[in-house]
Amino acid sequence: MNIDINNDLVDWKDIPEFREMAKTMTLGRSMRSWRKCDALNLTTAATKLGISKQLLSEYERGIKLPSLRRTLEMAEILGGPSALWLHYRLQDELRPLGFEPTINTCLFKPIIAS
């Protein structure tokens, strides 16, 4: 697979290894992954977001869910994929009710070794 390092987002709908991962992805896992790709520790990210480190940790661990508005704000501040994070946010709320929305395509930040 060729990854365009000039492109921030990569479409991985045709990569079988990642399809399985998408089934278990949550907003919190995606946020944590995005934060770590940007080399932000929990304290720095929480400060940028204007929330406590504890609250960000609870979001990342799925203990609490941010509102839809807050999800969009966090994506904007951290440069995350807002549409995908909204999808995960809704998925996390609906999954306990037995509803499993699926993602036909998913985006992630490629990690490029320096």
ABEGO torsion letter per residue (X at the ends): XBBBAABABBBAAABAAAAAAAAABBAAAAAAAAAAAAGBBAAAAAAAAGBBAAAAAAAAAGABBBBAAAAAAAAAAAGBBAAAAAAAAAAAAAAAAGBBBBBABBBBBBBBBX
